[in-house]
Amino acid sequence: MQLRLEKRAAPSRFMLYATPVAAVLITMVLGALIFTLLGYDGLGAVREIFFTPLTNPYKWQDLAVKASPLVIIAVGLAVSYRANVWNIGAEGQYIVGAVAGTGVALLTYDMTGPWILPLMLLAGIAGGAAYAAIPAFLRTQFKVNEILTTLMLTYVSVQLLNYLVFGPWKSPTSMGQPQTVLFSADQSLPYVIPGTIVQLGTPIAILVAILVWFVMSRSVFGFQVRVVGASPAAARYGGFSANRTVWLALLVSGGLAGLAGILEAAGPFGRLVPQFPTNYGFTAIIVAFLGRLNPLGALLAGIVLAITFVGGEVAQTTIALPFAAVGIFQAMMLFLLLAGDVLVRYRIRRVANEPARASA
């Protein structure tokens, strides 16, 4: 008997939602095996990374803090990828959004008022969108691949951040440390649950996921994005401009990445520091695909990836697992998810071996 892939008449909805779950479960099994072979407590690694953050109530607030930027960025990437526009540089847009919002914070440092924080958030959105506009222009005008431009611009943003915090934005009271001044109360996110570290960024992330889901499923814009991504020829027939969709997709994804950036700067960080790039923009790619490019799916997937971050920190202290293990688990999850996508459009069939031809 032989195993062959047979194309389905229509994509399997069951496999569409079953493969992300299977990818997570298989990642746990393979992760336990791999780290056991490497000399670590493999079962302990899976327990600490995937289950301890859920069973320990004190870690739930950490999950909310970690999941919020992942969800916001992933929702924007889901819109972009639906349009077949491959924004790989959300990390750079995240950084520039934080830089733009911090610029407003520094300009208004001696001022007070409830209008300052909203202005910072708007600046973050504008900064991320403006940075994403560069690859949008290059693709629509010169057919430059956005995968390369968005990725390379990420490294430019890191250099911009370092220049500012080591140079003109360096706090005069930082004792020589490269960082901006600490944001004031009117420039910082308020706590939404007293006695915890959960700030305003968490409800904003939930609201963003719901709003974008509504727009993508109930508006002409969402229909345009899906049609252009699925069939550019059909989109032209329907009067939808591919170039306009590229612009919209990159501006939305860049703007949301920028929003996540300033929410982090005004929230957990409280200022801008060289350590601000935390790979949220790259991890959000996994979140977007794990959530099946659905904004509500990204909300759930963001929690799953946040569990691995928080669990990785726990595993460092409890079983001395290197934090790089988190990246291994996340990479396996993405690989298995993409491999499992084959089963959405194909099924595995067993066929009998063909009889050997008689020799002449």
Buried (B, 14 or more C-beta within 10 A) or exposed (E): EEEEEEEEEEEBEEBBEBBBEBBBEBBBEBBBEBBBEEEBBBBBBBBBBBBBBBEEEEBBBBBBBBBBBBBBBBBBBBBBBBBBBBBBBBBBBBBBBBBBBBBBBBEBBEEEEEEBBEBBBBBBBBBBBBBBBBBBBBBBEEEBEBBBBBBEBBEBBBEBBBEBBEEEBBBEEBEEEBBBBBBBEBBBBEEBEEEBEBBBBBEBBBEBBBEBBEBBEEEEBBBBBBBBBEEBEEBEEEEBBBEEBBBBBBBBBBBBBBBBBBBBBBBBBBBBBBEBBBEBBBBBBBBBBBBBBBBBBBBBBBBBBBBBBBBBBBBBEBBEBBEEBBBBBBEBBBBBBEEBBEBBBBBEEEEEEEEEEEEE
